[in-house]
Every structure is written in structure tokens, then in C-alpha cells.
Amino acid sequence: MNDDKLIEGAYKIGVIGWEASKVLKHAKETSHIFDGHPRSSQPSAIKVLAMFDDCIRYVLNEPYPSPIVDLDQYIEIMDPPDFEQSKIACENALWRSWKTQAIRAKIPV
């Protein structure tokens, strides 16, 4: 797993938006340029502050996504001795399919 895969995965499941994914990738690349290469120049204070501003504006100010799994509800559903796994599997498959379509159509979920 690397930074690019984490950023892309977060974007695909809706944790971050398109702009946030681009800003995070840009921040990663900028960090690699100035920190990962010994012959690189130092970034200007303006560049550093602009990167912080972009991260705050496009990543940190995004509304927190709804929880993917409510663990208390999950345990409550699976706890009874007559728990039927196939019913839950069907409900989850239908929810994922609907959510994927809603995200593609840009409908809030």
C-alpha cells in the first residue's frame, strides 16, 4: 500500500472529494521534491503556506463522511443464534450497488 493507493481509495469510497484527492497528491509530490532529494532547493515560505491553505480548504474543511459501518448495530444484527448471513449479504450488495450509482450520479448518500 502506498500514498497514491490510499488517496485513490479514499476518493473512490467517498471519504474525500476530487479536489481533496488532487491537493493531497500534489502535497505528496511537493514533499518528495523538497524533502526526498538532497540537491533540491528549500521551498519558499509562500509555497509552504499555500500548501497548508489548500490542504485546510480542500481536505480538512470537507464534511466528515457518514460511518461506513455502525459497529454496535453490526454486532446486534449478528448476535442472535438464528442470524441469517445470506439476508445481510443481499442487503449489503443492494446498498453498495445503490451507493455506487448514487456517487456516479452525484446524488448525496
Residue pairs with C-beta under 8 A, 6 or more apart in sequence:
3 28
4 25
4 28
7 16
7 21
7 24
7 25
7 28
8 21
10 16
10 21
11 17
11 18
11 20
11 21
13 68
14 65
14 99
14 103
14 109
15 65
16 24
16 59
16 62
17 58
17 62
19 58
20 58
20 59
20 62
22 58
23 54
23 55
23 58
23 59
24 55
24 59
26 51
26 54
27 51
27 54
27 55
30 43
30 47
30 51
33 40
34 40
34 41
34 42
34 43
66 109
77 83
77 88
78 88
99 109
102 108
102 109
103 109
